Amino acid sequence: MDKQLIADIFGYSATVLGTLVFLPQVIQIWKTKRAKDVSLLSFSMIFLGSILWTTYGILISATPIIIVNTVIAVLSALIIIMKLKYK
């Protein structure tokens, strides 16, 4: 198997898993309208980190890094917004 193909498989697999990890939290907060136990500081740092990783991915033209971190930034922003709304 081609080395680049193997790297792409790992990269896109990490993209899917890295994105899906945030979905249950978003859904839980959305359903219950409660975010009391969610750390605003943690998700703010995750949001900022994903923005930085997205920028890095753009600079090096790494599509998996761009995709996963853009989605994580959006999901983290949703969690932050719901945390502020549903204190």
Phi, psi and omega in degrees: 000144180294136180302319180294322178297317178298316178298318179296319179299314177296318181297313181287329175295317177297324178299312181296310181294319180297330179280315184295335183298333182272340185300315179301323179293316178300313181296316180300313180295318181299315182291314186272342185058032179230132178222025184304317185271003179275133181278114177297320180297314180300311183288334174293320178290321176298316179300309181298317178300319180291327175296316179296317178296321178298315178299316177300315179300320178295316182296327180256006179057048181254095185305313180302319179295319179296312183297305186298319184283332173294315179294318178298321177299317180295313181295320177296319178297319177299316179296318178298315180298315180292326176299315179291325181284319186253032180318000000 
